[in-house]
Amino acid sequence: MMHVTVKKEQIIDGLQKAASIIPSKAGAAYLRSIWLQAKSDGITIMSTDVNIEFTGVYPAKTKEEGQAGVNGRSFVELLRRLPGGDIDLRVDEASNVLLVEQGRRSYKLPTVDPVWFQPLPAFPEEGAVLWSGDFLQDVIDRVSFCISDDDSAEGLACLYLKTYEGGKVDVCGLNGHQFAMVRFINDELARLLPENGLLIQKKYVNELRKWLGSDEIMLNISERRFHIRTGSGNETLSIPRSVNFTYPDHLGFLARLKGDNTSQLTVDRKESLDALDRLLLFNNDSDRCTYFHFEPSEVVLSAQGQETGSATEHLEGDFKGDLSLIAFPTRGLMDILGHFQSAKIDFVFTGAEGPCGMTGADDAEYNVILMPMKIAESAYYTEEE
């Protein structure tokens, strides 16, 4: 029998995190369940979808220790709609229900057969590394938009972390036509990462990103899992590693940008974004591009559509090279520019249909590569034509 009193304000956030990983449709009862364990030092909340595992420990007044499993989504929705304050949770073993009481309110939720309970492994303490939660969140934001959404793409559907000499860590995302990488130095994390790198599928990265905040976190890596714990130690998330995939040599992509036959352009980021936002109005399903026509002291941007008309904008810029024309998907380029903070953006072009690199002086060690779109001879025209 379990009997415990909790404050809604102290557990609702953890309950919502636990419920967020519960599958909306699952055959097994333990996958639909949130498990509650009342102990002398508080209440433990657990949930899993087989792949992701969540454990949270929160303050509680325990009157009788015990354990219960309930339908996670129903339980969390009920507590979310209750007003703040004390909530009494008590298991009635005779009727196999969890009594939820608050003042004159009383609710009965059926409990899950305890045979379904499977203990979740504890956070591995040995070798754990302290890191900044908001820094990791920022790194994920800058890279994850380039990760493929296609699970069948294997390594391309993963966030990739790789370590190098000098404590350097590269965090990469690649989807075939875009690549993003953040590089930083962290000796402890570099020592923790496996020699062949760490791969985490995008669907798990998205869950991790929602869980992160501004607090410090503890990280650890086991043979098949990536473990994260809040600095306070009260919440733990564990997600699978992708150990059977390989990742392309991303340094080879970056090396192509250092060739002898490249062209360079520097433009104002905000002015470019504003111009692209206007040119987007002239895109349609058959032509989603903005065309860049290069001059030594400016770049002419244009867009066209058979039904939308045409538009031309002139941007000041510093251009060096032999390239005369290139085309990029307008919305994709806008999304990339939105991930930079620098006032000026530097482009490196390897050709009209080759990889284009993007960097910014105030975005240290942040590199994005975008593939241009093939230009058909009839696709581009000037206003004179």
Summary of the structure (lengths in Angstrom):
residues: 385
radius of gyration: 26.3
end to end distance: 83.1
largest distance: 86.2
contacts: 1222
relative contact order: 0.10
helix: 25%
strand: 41%
